[in-house]
Amino acid sequence: MTDARGFPAFPRQRAGARFATTWWGRAWIRALEDTSLDRDLLQQGRAYAKTGQLGPITVSPGRLAAVAEHEYDTVVQVEQLTAAEWDRFLDQVAAKSGHIAALLDRDMPADLVEAAEAAGVPLLPAAGDLEPGCTCPDWACRHAAALCYQASWLLDADPFILLLLRGRGEHALIEALRRREPPTAPGTPAREAFACGTPPLPPPPPPGPFTPLGLDPAPGVDVSALEILAASAASRARELLTTGDLPRLTEHQDLVRMSAEFGLDLGLDAEVEAWRHDGPAALDVLEKPWTPTRQDLARARAQLEAAWEGTPPAGLHTTRNQWTIGDRQLRYGKDGRWYPFERRGTTWWPAGPPEPDPASLLD
């Protein structure tokens, strides 16, 4: 059975129709537009795509194809993943059950793309990865550009189209994932399980803030500092008992945490404010600017373009992972979320908790 999929021709679109609404669809368009040096060609391609001047589209491993006006055969080639790359990608998908569920729900999880990228598996195309071809006489072909623009609509609706272009269709992928599922261990009959009864639960941790210990001071011992350390240990123990997880903190992070929890005045006001918004992740964004990878940058630009509806605001200034507009700033975190900042004097201060969608921070 072939993995090729056919789609009917797109009709003429309404005025103002957008080509992609998902972040991965926008990344596809970014790859197309970063590859082309001819802005007029792209404009013609957009017009051809919206006015329905392409025939039905066929998607197969490594290949997009359609018939344009005057029976021109238009093709866009995409490099397929190797067998080793597919194995690494499937390992990343199988490592988290939510990835499979998201794909089946026609969503492309950003953390899956990041994990694949870290494993050396490029899913989203970058500049130069799309190779157009057409039988028309033009050296720079508007038909291929139109085909790429229309493909963004297909990708929006079904991210499996992207995986098919990279070499494997949905059915082959699902079957490969099933083969990776561990064998199911024999279970206990329900009658036997219920007969065991329910063991008593441990008592819950004491609610409310930590109370002073009432220690008698000893020579050379700062009782107030000791009480803060004891309160901190109790707070961390309660977190471990409640969540089952206790992230490792550096000495600096732990100092900021204690300042935030116990109101210590150590000159870490901005750091404390960041911590109260989102803990270590927000503190990291405040203190450590970073340069996004090509993949991260494409995803960030796509999200911002969607938020701005394609038109950046006046006075926009970009530096590494920071987008600044006057006295407001958005910082793109390594976790794929956006962190708002505001200028106070000459310093940038955290202005709220992070959001996955920058549009909610631009109102």
N, C-alpha and C positions, 0 to 999 in steps of 0.2 A: 504493500500500500504506500503510495507516494505521500510525502509530507506537504505537498503544494496545496495552497488554499486560494480560492478565487473569491473576488469581491465585486459586486456590481459597480458600474461607473457612478461617480458622485454627480448629482444634478447641480445646476446653478445654485450658488449659495446667496443668502440674503446679504445686503450691504452691512459691512462691519463684522462679518463672521470671522472668528479667530481660528488659527490653525491648530493650536494645542492648548489644553487647559491643565494637563498633568505635568508634573516636573520632568518626567522622563520624555514626554512628547516635546516639551520645550528644549530639552537637551539635544534631542534629535535635530530640531530646527537650528539650534545653535551650531551643531557640527556642519550642517549644510551651509549656513551663512558665513561661518568662519573659513570654510574651504574656498568659497567663491570670491574672486577679486572684482567681479563685474556686478555692481549694484543694479544697473539697468536690467541685466539678465534675471536677477532675483525678482525684480518688480514685475517683469513679464511673466515669470513662472508663477508668482502669486496670482496674477490676473487670470492666467490659463487655468490654474487650479480652481479658482472660485467660480469661473464661468462654465465649468463642466466640459472642457475640451479634451479630456482624456477618456478612453474607453475603460472597460473592466480591468481591474488590477489583479495580478497573480503574484502571490508571495510564496517563495520556495527557499530552501536553504541557500543563503548567500546571495539572494537575487530578488529584486523587485522588477516587475515588467508590466507594461501597458502598451496599447496601441493609441497613438496620438492622431491628430488631424492628418489627412492625406495618407493614411495607412503607414505612418512612420512607426517603426518598432523602437520603443524607448525602454532602456534597462538601467538599473542602478545596482552595482555590485557592492556587497558588504562582506568583509573577511569573516570566514567561519572559524569557530573555536576548534582547537585540536582535541583529540581524544583525552589527552592529559588535562587540558583546561576544563573539559566537561566534567571529568572526575572530580576536580577540585571544586567546581561550581556546585555540583550535586552534593558534595560533602557539606558545603556551607548551607544549602537549602535544608538538608536533612538534620542539620545541627539544631534547628529551632522549628518547632511545630508550627509556630505562627507564620513562618515564611510560606509554607505550603498552603495554609489557609488563605493568606493574603493573595497569593498568585491565583488560586482557584476563584477568589472573589474579584479577580481582574484588577488587582492592585500590585504595584511594584514597590516593595518596602525599601526605603532608602538605606537601612542598615544592611540589607542583603546585598545591595549594589556595592556598598562600602566594604563589606566582608569579602565579596568576590574580587574587588579591586585589590584589596590587601593580599589576596591569594594569587595575584597575577592574572586575573581573568577579567578582561575588559568587556563589559556588557554594553554600555552606552557608547556610541561612536564619538570620536573626537574629530577635530579638524583634520581633513585629509583622508578619513576612513571611508567616505562615500565616493564610489567611482562611477560616474555617469557615462552612459553611452546611448547613441541614437542613430538611426539611419537617415535622419534629415541632413541637409547639406551644411547646416550651421556648425561652426567649430565649437562655439559656446551655446549649449542647447537649452532653450527655455522649456522644452518638453520634459527633460529629466528633472529640472528644478521643480516643475509643477507636480511631477510624480512624487518627489520627496516631500513637498508640502502636503499633498493629499495623504501620504503615508502617515503623517503625524496624527491624522484623524483615526486611522486604524490603530495606531499605537495607543492613543488615548483610551480607546474602547477595550483593548485587549493587549496587555504586555507580553502575552505569549507570541505575538507577532514578532517582537524584538528577538525573542529566543529562537523562533523559527529562522529568522534572518541570520542568526549566529550559527545555525546548523541543525537544530532539532525541534521537531514539532511537539505539541502539547502531549499527545498520547505516548510518544516515545519517552518524554521526560517523566510523566507520571509512572510509567512502567519501570523506568530506571530507579525512581525513588522508592517504589514498592519493594524492589529487590534489596534496597538498603535497610529496610525495616528489620529490627532485631526480632528473632523468634519470640512469640508470646509465651511467657512462663505459665505453667499450669496454675489455675487459681483455686481458691477455696470455695466450696459450695456455700451458697448464701445461708442455708439452714445452719451449717456449722459456724459460720461467722457470727450470726445473730445469737447463737447459743453461748458464745463466749462473753456476752455482755459488754458493757462500756466501762473501761477503767476510769477511775476518778481523775479529773483534771487537776493539775497543780494550781495552787492559789495564785491569783493575778498579782502582778507587782503593785506595790503601794502607789496610789494615785497622788497627784499634786507635786509641788516642788519639794526639793530636798530641804529638810529642816536642819538648823545648826546642831552640831554634835554635843555642845556643852562641855568641851574638853577643858581641863585645867591647864593653863600654860606651863610649859617646862622651859628651863633655860635654853636659849638658842632656837626655840621652835616657834615659828609664826603660825599661831592657831588658825587665823583667818585663811591663810594660804592652804593649810592642811584641810580645812573644811571645804574649800573650793575644789581641791583635788578629790576628796571623797565624794562630793556631789557630782563631779564630772564622771568618776568611775561608776557611780550608781546610774547616771543618765545613759552611759554607754552600755551598761549591762542591761538596762531596761530596753534599749533599742535592739540589742542582740536577741533578747528573749521575745520581743514583739515581732520582729521582722525575720529573724533567723539569719541575718547578714550584718556584718559590721565592717564597713570599708576601712582599709588601712589609710592612715593619715600621716603626712609628714609632720615634723615638729612645728613648722610654720602654720600648716592647716589646723593642727590641734589647738594652737594658741588662738587663732581666729575663732575657732568653734567655741572655746571657753569664754572668749570675750563676748561673743554673741549671746551665749546662754546665761552668763552670770553678770553681764554689764561691766566688765573690766575696762578701765580707761587706760589703754596701752597705745593710743595714737593710731589705731587701725580702723578708723571710722568707715572709710570706703570699703575696706575688706569685710568688715562686719556686716555692712548693708548688703554686699554681694552674697555673703554666706546666708543671710536670712532669706534671700530670694530663692536660692537653689543650691546651697551647700558648696561642696568642692568644685562642682562643674562651673558655677557662676564665678567663684573665686579665680579659677583657672582662666576664664575668659577675661576677667578684669586685669590680671597680672601678666598674661602671656600672649601677646599678639602672635599670630601664625600665618603662614602663607598657604592657602588652600591648594590642593592638587588640582590638576586640570579638570578632573571629574567633579570634585567638590565645587570648584569655581563655576562650572557649567550649571550645576544644580542650583547654586545660590543665585546666579544671574537669572535663571529661569523662574525661580520663585519671586524674585523682585520684579521682573518684567510683568509677571501675572498680577502682582499687587499694584503696580503702577499702570497696568493695562498697556504696557509697551512703551510708555512715554516717561523717561526719567524726570524727576523734578528739577527745577532750576537750582543751580548752586550745589549740585551733587559732587562730592569728592570721595574717591575710593583709595584706600591704602590697605593692602594685604587683606585681612578679613573684616575690614571696617568700612562701612558706608556712612558718610557724614553729610547732614543737611542742616546747615546753620548750627543751632545749639542742641540738635538731636543727633543721635548716632545709633546705628544698628551694627552689632558685631555677630558674625556667623561663627557658631561654636563647632568644635570637632564632633559634637554629638548630633549635628544637623539642625539644631534649634537656633533661634534668633534671640539675642539679648539686647534689651533697650538701655541706652545710656543718655544722660543729659549733662550739659556743661554747667559747672558751678565754679565761676571764676576761671582759673586756668586748668581745672582738673575735670576729668570725665568721671561721673558717678553712676553707679547702677540705678536704673529708674524703674525696675519692676522685674517680675519673673519672666523666664524665657517662654517663647511660643514657637511651635513648629511652622506656623504660617506668618510671614512678616506683615501681611496685610492687616492683621489684628493690632499691630503695633504702630501703624502709620495713620491711624484715624486722627 
